[in-house]
């Protein structure tokens, strides 16, 4: 029912109705046999007449406007049986090191666009669902306090919600468990600092996995979304409102894509233009009570028909009802509880373009965590804690995990605007001329993080060693003492390398150190306590006669073959083999036409692990062909390990090929994409880029423990 007193009809409203009539005609013309009865010529003529008489007789115009609007609505509702609901939102990031990219190519202009979009929502009494990275909101608040204060005032006036409180909107599947938690911890903390809050998680990019419900519950987040707009596929259900059950049986309300319903969210920039298609899809689903369409659009973009549809929707739900994320859960019933497995989530291959970025991120995560552990141990020795430093390091790392760093690693500041904005808009803004791509800038910051962590670790180890050694070692022996500390919670048996007095000469040995424990070794000739053991190498590597594959023999049994798949045919050559009592190293060269690649394989005495470095100057793949009986394959993701039955899969750290007696574990640092032949379990590690790849392969049998 129209409320014409509250919603005064303006000339712009009449023009808007005239405009959306085009959408209506597109809709009814989709019916192939029996179209809804409607006299379009008469309707169009009446609208033209209303517009001309608008200033002559306001009372008549309003009455006729009401009648015309109701004609469109009743015609649509005669053929569309389900109730239609819409969740429309605005998406954006990213700012790194004060340099804007993508929607924030020009942060000042971006803030103006945010203000414009929120005013439009308020003027038309529409909900405003905002998904802008908290790190960007924080930055805008610091740099443009007056304009941001206006944004906050408008936000609190309208029916507005922050629907994604993560710090910089990462792809949660490709970053570590600690990073998953930190994005919510720092996102919510900094959101509250600027006077906002959020109890929901809706990500337009594919940023979810089976452990998300438990994580959200831990941060008192009430609502979640299993929908995604770009670069991923997530599970579906018949009802849009379900209970999403996590691995620990945590349950929370979630919106999910409806089975068999193509969601308008996937139409980049044209959601309102596609309303006729969405309406017609609903015609074909008369058995459904509710259909929920959603769209989180880049806030920098203008969408055709958006303002016109919103103008009409403040008077009447012609096309359906527009909701805030919270309203959706309040107005719909929860229909069933569902627990989803890892295989039901998929990321696009586009995410894995920059192998170097994956490697640097993995190392940064590891180093920050180790440095934090050492910082915690220092408190035992009454040393000053440096918690503030590690908060700074996490806040420095998290923006570099933003999804755009991975899916658009080669874009520069300004590139996005050049393709998205029209020429008139481009003339009115200043774009940063920065030569670095977003991934190059991220890697630069990763290096700074790693340098800081290394310095902190060295300082912490020195203080810890002083505290322990002063009670156990004669001061005269300190210069010849080697202190080995294990900062992980599990026992480690690994190689230690330390410099001798001669320049550029190192000695290596195998140390076994308990979790969070240490060992002390003397390097002096008189009190030498460096362990010496008989070499015990589990692996033998053989180059096959076809010069294409490497046989890997473990404890005298052939376990798998290793081969490669560059763009052009190749021959492998064993270039060098080196062995001492601690390590054995093989260096293979893959000779191909006009190019080559290098494979370095190392094993250590008494350790059931091969460490491999592949350096390639072109696209390549690593293929592992099992020669033992494998029964199933498992992969891991943040906080979870599951069997996979998929052929194409992403895994955070490893693929585990589990057999009756032997098991093969392929551990990677910067190549998360795999193909698994589920018949013979041949494993292909997909490498999208030239560069350096680090991985390890572990063989275990019933007598082994993992190393």
C-alpha positions in Angstrom: 0.0 0.0 0.0 1.4 3.4 -0.9 2.0 6.0 1.7 1.8 9.1 -0.5 1.8 11.5 2.5 5.0 10.2 3.9 6.6 9.7 0.5 6.0 12.8 -1.5 6.0 12.1 -5.2 8.5 14.1 -7.2 9.0 14.6 -10.9 12.1 12.3 -10.6 9.8 9.5 -9.3 7.5 9.8 -12.3 10.6 9.6 -14.6 11.8 6.6 -12.6 8.5 4.8 -13.1 8.8 5.5 -16.8 12.3 4.1 -16.8 11.5 0.9 -15.0 8.6 0.3 -17.3 11.3 -0.8 -19.7 12.3 -3.6 -17.3 8.6 -4.6 -16.9 8.2 -4.9 -20.7 11.4 -7.0 -21.0 9.9 -9.3 -18.3 6.5 -9.9 -19.9 8.0 -10.3 -23.4 9.9 -13.3 -22.0 6.7 -15.4 -21.9 7.0 -17.6 -25.0 3.3 -18.6 -25.3 0.8 -16.8 -23.2 2.0 -13.3 -22.2 0.4 -11.5 -19.2 -2.3 -9.2 -20.6 -1.2 -5.6 -20.5 -1.8 -2.6 -22.7 1.7 -1.1 -22.9 0.9 1.6 -25.3 -1.9 2.9 -23.1 0.3 2.7 -20.0 3.2 4.6 -21.7 0.9 7.3 -23.0 -0.6 7.7 -19.5 2.8 8.1 -18.0 3.7 10.8 -20.5 0.5 12.6 -19.8 1.1 12.5 -16.0 4.6 13.9 -16.4 3.3 16.8 -18.5 0.5 17.6 -16.1 2.6 17.2 -13.0 3.0 21.0 -12.2 -0.6 21.8 -13.3 -2.6 19.6 -11.0 -0.6 17.8 -8.3 -3.6 16.1 -6.7 -4.7 14.3 -9.9 -1.1 13.4 -10.8 -0.6 11.6 -7.5 -3.8 9.6 -7.8 -2.9 8.6 -11.4 0.7 7.8 -10.3 -0.7 5.4 -7.6 -3.0 3.7 -10.1 -0.2 3.2 -12.7 2.2 1.8 -10.1 -0.4 -0.7 -8.9 -1.0 -1.9 -12.4 2.6 -2.9 -12.8 2.7 -4.5 -9.4 -0.5 -6.5 -9.8 0.5 -7.8 -13.2 3.8 -9.1 -11.9 2.3 -10.6 -8.8 -0.3 -12.6 -10.9 2.5 -14.6 -12.5 5.2 -14.6 -9.8 4.1 -16.9 -7.0 7.1 -16.9 -4.6 7.7 -14.0 -2.3 10.8 -12.2 -3.6 13.4 -10.7 -1.2 16.6 -8.8 -2.1 19.8 -8.1 -0.2 21.8 -5.4 -1.9 25.2 -4.4 -0.5 28.4 -2.5 -1.4 31.9 -4.0 -1.5 35.3 -2.4 -1.4 39.1 -2.5 -0.5 42.1 -2.1 -0.7 44.7 0.3 0.8 48.3 -0.9 1.5 51.1 1.4 2.8 49.0 4.5 2.1 48.6 3.4 -1.6 45.1 2.8 -2.9 44.2 0.0 -5.3 40.9 -1.2 -6.9 37.9 0.6 -5.4 40.3 2.8 -3.4 42.5 3.9 -6.3 41.8 7.4 -5.1 40.7 7.2 -1.4 39.3 10.7 -1.3 37.1 10.1 -4.3 36.1 6.7 -2.9 34.9 8.3 0.3 32.8 10.7 -1.7 31.3 7.8 -3.6 30.5 6.1 -0.3 28.8 9.2 1.0 26.8 9.5 -2.2 25.6 5.9 -2.1 24.6 6.1 1.5 22.6 9.3 0.9 20.8 7.6 -1.9 19.9 4.7 0.3 18.6 7.0 3.1 16.7 9.3 0.7 14.8 6.2 -0.7 14.5 4.5 2.7 16.5 1.5 1.5 18.7 -0.7 3.7 22.5 -0.2 3.3 24.6 -3.4 3.7 28.3 -2.4 3.6 31.2 -4.7 3.0 34.2 -2.4 2.9 37.4 -3.7 4.5 37.8 -2.5 8.1 41.4 -1.6 7.4 40.2 0.9 4.7 37.5 2.4 7.0 40.2 2.8 9.7 42.5 4.5 7.2 39.8 6.9 6.0 39.0 7.9 9.6 42.6 8.8 10.2 43.2 10.7 6.9 39.8 12.4 6.3 38.2 12.8 9.8 35.6 15.4 8.9 34.3 13.6 5.9 34.4 10.3 7.7 32.5 11.8 10.6 29.8 12.7 8.1 29.8 9.1 6.9 29.4 7.9 10.5 26.5 10.3 11.1 24.7 9.1 7.9 25.4 5.5 8.7 23.7 5.8 12.1 20.7 7.7 10.5 19.9 5.0 8.0 19.1 1.4 8.1 22.8 0.5 7.7 24.9 -2.5 8.7 28.5 -3.6 8.4 28.2 -7.1 7.1 31.8 -8.2 7.0 34.0 -7.3 10.0 37.2 -9.0 8.7 40.2 -6.7 8.7 40.9 -6.8 5.0 38.7 -9.5 3.4 41.1 -12.4 2.7 40.4 -15.7 1.0 40.3 -17.6 4.3 41.1 -21.0 2.6 44.6 -19.9 1.5 45.9 -18.3 4.7 46.8 -20.0 8.0 44.7 -20.7 11.0 46.2 -17.8 13.1 45.6 -15.4 10.3 41.9 -16.5 10.0 41.4 -15.6 13.7 43.4 -12.3 13.5 41.3 -10.9 10.7 38.2 -11.1 12.9 40.0 -10.1 16.1 41.6 -7.0 14.5 38.6 -6.2 12.3 36.1 -6.1 15.2 38.6 -4.3 17.5 39.3 -1.5 15.0 35.6 -1.3 13.9 34.6 -0.5 17.4 37.4 2.1 17.7 35.7 4.1 14.9 32.2 3.8 16.5 30.8 0.8 14.5 30.2 -2.8 15.2 29.0 -6.0 13.4 27.5 -9.3 14.4 27.4 -10.9 10.9 29.7 -12.2 8.2 28.8 -11.9 4.6 31.7 -12.0 2.1 31.2 -11.2 -1.6 34.4 -13.2 -2.4 34.7 -16.9 -1.7 36.1 -16.6 1.8 34.6 -19.5 3.8 35.3 -23.1 4.8 33.8 -25.7 7.1 35.4 -24.2 10.3 33.9 -20.7 9.9 30.8 -21.3 12.2 33.1 -22.1 15.2 35.3 -19.1 14.4 32.3 -16.7 14.1 30.7 -18.1 17.3 34.0 -17.4 19.2 33.7 -13.7 18.2 30.0 -13.5 19.1 29.0 -13.1 15.4 25.4 -14.2 15.1 24.8 -14.5 11.3 26.7 -15.9 8.4 26.5 -16.2 4.6 27.4 -19.2 2.4 26.8 -17.1 -0.7 29.6 -15.7 -2.9 29.6 -13.3 -5.8 33.0 -14.0 -7.4 35.6 -16.7 -7.9 34.2 -19.6 -6.0 31.5 -22.1 -5.6 29.8 -22.9 -2.2 27.1 -25.3 -1.1 23.4 -24.8 -1.7 20.1 -25.7 0.0 16.4 -25.5 -0.9 15.7 -22.9 1.7 17.7 -19.6 1.8 17.8 -19.6 5.6 19.4 -22.6 7.2 21.4 -23.6 10.3 25.1 -24.0 9.3 26.8 -26.6 11.5 30.5 -26.4 12.1 33.0 -29.1 12.7 32.5 -29.0 16.4 28.7 -28.9 15.9 28.6 -25.1 16.5 25.4 -23.8 14.9 24.5 -20.4 13.6 21.9 -18.9 11.2 23.2 -18.6 7.6 21.9 -17.5 4.2 22.7 -19.9 1.4 22.3 -20.0 -2.3 19.1 -21.8 -3.2 19.4 -25.0 -5.2 18.4 -24.4 -8.9 18.3 -20.7 -8.5 20.7 -18.6 -10.5 21.5 -15.7 -8.1 21.8 -12.2 -9.7 24.8 -11.7 -7.5 27.0 -13.0 -10.3 26.1 -10.2 -12.7 28.9 -7.7 -12.2 27.5 -4.2 -12.3 24.1 -5.1 -13.9 22.0 -6.5 -11.1 19.0 -4.2 -11.5 19.2 -4.4 -15.3 18.8 -8.2 -14.9 15.6 -8.0 -12.8 13.4 -9.2 -15.7 15.5 -12.4 -15.8 15.2 -12.8 -12.0 11.5 -12.3 -12.1 11.0 -14.8 -15.0 13.1 -17.4 -13.1 10.7 -17.0 -10.2 7.8 -17.6 -12.5 9.3 -21.1 -13.2 9.5 -21.8 -9.4 5.8 -21.6 -8.2 6.5 -24.3 -5.7 8.9 -22.2 -3.7 7.6 -19.9 -0.9 10.5 -17.5 -0.9 13.3 -16.7 -3.3 16.1 -14.5 -2.1 18.3 -12.6 -4.6 21.5 -10.8 -3.4 24.2 -8.6 -4.8 27.3 -7.1 -3.3 28.5 -4.6 -5.9 31.8 -2.7 -5.9 30.7 0.6 -4.4 32.6 2.7 -6.9 30.4 1.5 -9.7 27.0 3.0 -10.7 24.4 0.4 -11.7 21.8 1.1 -14.3 18.3 1.2 -13.0 19.4 1.2 -9.3 18.1 4.6 -8.4 14.9 4.1 -10.4 14.1 0.8 -8.7 14.9 2.2 -5.3 12.7 5.2 -5.9 9.7 3.0 -6.7 10.5 0.6 -3.8 10.0 3.3 -1.2 6.4 3.4 -2.4 5.7 -0.2 -3.2 7.4 -3.6 -3.4 6.9 -3.9 -7.1 9.7 -6.3 -7.7 9.9 -7.6 -4.1 11.2 -6.4 -0.8 14.7 -5.0 -0.1 16.1 -6.1 3.2 19.1 -5.5 5.5 21.0 -8.6 6.3 19.6 -8.7 9.8 16.0 -8.2 8.5 16.4 -11.3 6.3 16.9 -13.5 9.3 14.1 -11.8 11.3 11.6 -12.2 8.4 12.4 -15.8 7.3 12.2 -19.1 9.1 15.2 -21.3 9.6 14.7 -24.5 7.5 17.0 -27.3 8.4 20.5 -27.7 9.7 23.4 -28.6 7.4 27.0 -29.6 8.0 29.2 -29.1 4.9 32.4 -30.8 4.0 35.5 -29.3 2.4 34.8 -30.8 -1.0 31.7 -28.5 -1.3 33.8 -25.4 -1.4 35.9 -24.4 -4.4 38.2 -21.4 -5.3 38.8 -20.3 -8.8 42.2 -21.0 -10.4 42.7 -17.2 -10.8 43.5 -17.0 -7.1 46.8 -19.0 -7.5 48.6 -16.8 -10.0 51.4 -15.5 -7.8 53.4 -18.3 -6.3 55.9 -15.9 -4.8 53.2 -14.1 -2.8 52.1 -17.5 -1.4 55.6 -18.3 -0.3 56.2 -14.9 1.3 52.9 -15.0 3.1 53.6 -18.5 4.5 57.0 -17.4 5.8 55.6 -14.2 7.3 52.9 -16.2 9.2 55.5 -18.7 10.5 58.0 -16.1 11.6 55.5 -13.9 13.4 54.1 -16.9 15.3 57.6 -18.2 16.3 58.7 -14.7 17.3 55.5 -14.4 19.4 56.2 -17.7 21.1 59.7 -16.6 22.0 58.4 -13.3 23.2 56.0 -15.2 25.6 58.9 -17.3 26.9 60.9 -14.2 27.7 58.4 -13.2 30.3 59.7 -16.2 32.4 63.0 -14.5 32.6 61.4 -11.1 33.5 62.2 -9.6 30.2 60.1 -6.8 28.8 57.2 -8.1 26.7 56.9 -6.6 23.2 53.2 -7.4 22.6 52.6 -4.0 21.0 55.3 -4.8 18.4 53.5 -8.0 17.4 50.1 -6.3 17.2 51.8 -3.9 14.8 53.3 -6.8 12.7 49.9 -8.5 12.4 48.2 -5.2 11.4 51.0 -4.8 8.8 50.5 -8.4 7.5 46.7 -8.7 7.3 46.1 -6.1 4.5 48.6 -8.0 2.4 46.3 -11.0 2.6 43.4 -9.1 1.0 41.9 -11.2 -1.8 42.8 -8.6 -4.5 46.5 -9.2 -3.8 46.0 -12.7 -5.0 43.4 -12.5 -7.7 44.8 -9.4 -9.2 48.5 -9.6 -8.4 49.7 -7.6 -11.5 47.4 -4.6 -11.2 48.8 -1.1 -10.3 47.1 1.8 -8.5 44.7 3.4 -11.0 44.3 0.3 -13.2 40.9 -0.5 -11.8 39.5 3.0 -12.2 40.7 3.2 -15.8 38.4 0.2 -16.7 35.5 0.9 -14.4 34.9 4.7 -14.5 33.8 6.8 -17.5 36.1 9.5 -19.0 34.3 12.4 -17.2 34.8 10.8 -13.8 38.5 10.1 -14.6 39.1 13.7 -15.5 37.9 14.8 -12.0 40.1 12.6 -9.9 43.9 12.2 -9.4 45.2 8.7 -9.7 48.4 7.6 -8.0 51.2 6.9 -10.4 52.9 4.1 -8.6 55.1 1.7 -10.7 54.7 -1.3 -8.3 52.0 -3.9 -8.8 49.9 -4.8 -5.8 51.9 -8.1 -5.3 55.3 -6.4 -5.6 54.2 -3.9 -2.9 53.0 -6.8 -0.7 56.2 -8.7 -1.1 58.2 -5.6 -0.1 56.1 -5.4 3.1 56.5 -9.2 3.7 60.3 -8.7 3.6 60.1 -5.9 6.1 58.0 -8.1 8.4 60.4 -11.0 8.1 63.4 -8.9 8.8 61.8 -7.5 11.9 60.8 -11.0 13.1 64.3 -12.4 12.5 65.8 -9.6 14.5 63.4 -10.2 17.3 63.9 -13.9 17.3 67.7 -13.6 17.4 67.4 -11.1 20.3 64.9 -13.3 22.2 67.0 -16.5 21.7 70.0 -14.7 23.0 68.2 -13.6 26.2 66.7 -17.1 26.7 70.1 -18.7 26.2 71.7 -16.4 28.7 69.0 -17.2 31.3 69.5 -21.0 30.8 73.2 -21.2 30.2 74.3 -19.1 33.2 73.1 -21.8 35.5 74.5 -24.8 33.5 77.6 -23.7 31.6 81.0 -22.5 32.8 81.4 -18.9 31.5 84.6 -19.9 29.8 82.8 -22.4 27.7 80.1 -20.0 26.4 82.0 -19.0 23.2 82.0 -22.7 22.3 78.4 -23.5 23.2 75.6 -24.1 20.8 72.1 -23.5 22.1 69.3 -25.2 20.0 65.7 -24.2 20.9 62.5 -25.8 19.5 59.7 -23.2 19.4 57.0 -25.7 18.3 54.8 -27.8 20.6 56.0 -31.1 19.1 59.4 -32.8 19.0 61.6 -32.0 16.1 64.4 -34.0 14.5 66.1 -31.8 12.0 69.4 -30.6 10.6 71.4 -27.9 12.4 74.1 -25.9 10.6 76.5 -23.6 12.4 79.6 -21.7 11.3 83.1 -22.7 12.2 85.9 -20.3 12.9 87.1 -20.6 9.3 85.4 -18.2 6.9 82.4 -19.6 4.9 82.7 -23.1 6.5 79.7 -24.6 8.3 79.3 -27.8 10.2 76.0 -29.7 10.1 74.5 -32.3 12.4 71.1 -33.8 13.3 69.5 -32.6 16.5 66.4 -34.0 18.2 64.7 -31.5 20.5 61.5 -31.8 22.4 58.6 -29.4 21.9 59.2 -26.0 23.5 62.5 -27.5 24.6 66.2 -27.0 24.1 69.5 -28.9 23.8 73.0 -27.6 24.6 76.0 -28.6 22.5 79.7 -27.8 23.0 81.8 -27.2 19.9 85.2 -27.1 21.6 87.7 -29.8 20.8 88.1 -30.7 24.5 84.4 -31.0 25.3 82.9 -31.7 21.9 79.3 -32.8 22.3 78.2 -32.6 18.8 76.4 -35.9 18.1 78.1 -38.1 15.6 76.1 -41.0 14.1 76.4 -43.5 11.4 74.8 -42.2 8.2 71.3 -43.6 7.8 69.6 -42.5 4.6 66.2 -44.0 3.9 65.9 -42.9 0.2 67.5 -43.8 -3.0 66.8 -41.8 -6.2 67.2 -43.3 -9.7 66.8 -41.6 -13.0 64.8 -43.8 -15.4 66.0 -44.7 -18.8 63.5 -42.4 -20.5 65.1 -39.4 -18.7 61.7 -38.2 -17.8 61.1 -39.6 -14.3 62.8 -40.1 -11.0 62.2 -43.3 -9.0 62.0 -42.8 -5.3 62.9 -45.9 -3.3 62.2 -45.8 0.4 63.8 -48.5 2.6 64.6 -50.6 -0.5 60.9 -50.4 -1.8 59.8 -48.4 -4.8 57.2 -46.0 -3.4 56.6 -43.4 -6.1 57.9 -41.7 -9.3 58.4 -38.0 -9.6 58.1 -36.3 -13.0 57.4 -32.8 -14.4 55.2 -31.3 -17.0 56.6 -28.1 -18.5 55.2 -26.5 -21.6 57.6 -28.4 -23.9 59.2 -31.9 -23.8 62.3 -32.2 -21.6 65.0 -34.7 -20.6 66.3 -34.9 -17.0 70.0 -35.0 -16.3 71.6 -35.7 -12.9 74.0 -32.8 -12.7 75.4 -33.3 -9.3 75.2 -35.7 -6.3 76.7 -34.8 -3.0 76.8 -36.8 0.3 78.3 -36.6 3.7 77.4 -38.2 7.1 74.4 -35.8 7.5 72.9 -35.0 4.2 72.6 -36.3 0.6 71.8 -33.9 -2.2 70.8 -34.5 -5.8 70.6 -31.8 -8.4 68.7 -32.5 -11.6 68.5 -30.3 -14.7 65.4 -30.5 -16.9 66.7 -29.7 -20.4 64.0 -28.4 -22.8 64.2 -26.5 -26.0 65.6 -23.0 -25.3 64.9 -23.3 -21.6 65.6 -25.5 -18.6 64.5 -26.0 -15.0 66.4 -27.1 -11.9 65.3 -29.6 -9.3 67.3 -29.9 -6.0 66.4 -32.9 -3.8 67.9 -33.3 -0.3 67.5 -35.9 2.4 68.9 -35.9 5.9 70.3 -38.8 7.9 67.6 -40.6 9.9 64.8 -38.4 8.7 62.0 -39.8 6.5 61.6 -36.6 4.5 62.8 -35.3 1.1 63.1 -31.6 0.7 62.7 -30.3 -2.8 63.2 -27.0 -4.5 62.1 -26.5 -8.1 63.3 -23.4 -10.0 61.5 -23.0 -13.3 61.5 -20.1 -15.8 58.2 -21.2 -17.3 54.9 -22.8 -16.3 55.4 -26.3 -15.0 53.7 -29.0 -12.9 55.0 -31.6 -10.5 53.6 -35.1 -10.9 53.8 -37.8 -8.2 52.8 -41.3 -9.3 52.3 -43.7 -6.4 53.8 -47.2 -6.8 52.2 -48.5 -3.6 48.6 -49.3 -2.7 46.8 -46.0 -1.9 43.3 -46.1 -0.6 42.3 -42.4 -0.1 43.5 -38.8 -0.3 43.2 -36.2 2.4 43.8 -32.4 2.3 43.9 -29.7 5.0 42.4 -26.3 5.5 42.5 -23.9 8.5 41.7 -26.1 11.5 40.6 -29.1 9.5 41.8 -32.3 7.7 39.3 -34.2 5.5 39.2 -36.8 2.8 38.7 -35.4 -0.7 37.0 -37.2 -3.6 37.5 -34.3 -6.0 39.8 -34.3 -8.9 40.7 -30.6 -8.7 41.3 -29.3 -5.2 43.1 -26.6 -3.2 44.9 -27.5 0.1 46.5 -25.2 2.6 49.6 -27.2 3.5 49.6 -30.8 2.2 48.0 -33.7 0.3 48.0 -36.9 2.3 47.9 -40.1 0.2 46.9 -42.8 2.7 47.6 -46.4 1.9 47.4 -49.8 3.7 50.9 -49.7 5.0 52.7 -46.8 3.4 51.6 -43.2 3.4 52.8 -40.3 1.2 52.5 -36.8 2.4 53.2 -34.0 -0.1 53.8 -30.7 1.8 53.9 -27.5 -0.2 54.7 -23.9 0.7 53.5 -21.9 -2.3 51.6 -24.2 -4.7 48.2 -24.9 -3.2 46.4 -26.2 -6.3 46.3 -30.0 -7.2 44.7 -32.5 -9.4 44.2 -36.0 -8.0 43.3 -38.9 -10.2 41.0 -40.7 -7.8 41.5 -44.0 -9.6 45.2 -44.4 -9.2 45.9 -41.4 -6.9 48.4 -39.8 -9.3 49.0 -36.4 -7.9 49.6 -33.3 -10.0 50.8 -30.1 -8.3 49.7 -27.2 -10.5 52.2 -24.4 -10.8 50.8 -21.3 -12.5 53.9 -19.1 -12.6 57.6 -19.3 -13.1 59.8 -19.0 -10.1 60.9 -21.0 -7.0 58.7 -23.6 -5.5 59.5 -25.3 -2.1 57.9 -28.6 -1.1 58.7 -31.7 0.8 57.5 -35.3 0.5 57.3 -37.6 3.5 56.9 -41.4 3.4 55.7 -43.2 6.5 54.9 -46.7 7.3 53.6 -48.4 10.5 57.0 -48.2 12.1 57.5 -44.4 11.5 56.4 -41.3 13.2 55.9 -38.2 11.1 58.7 -35.7 10.9 
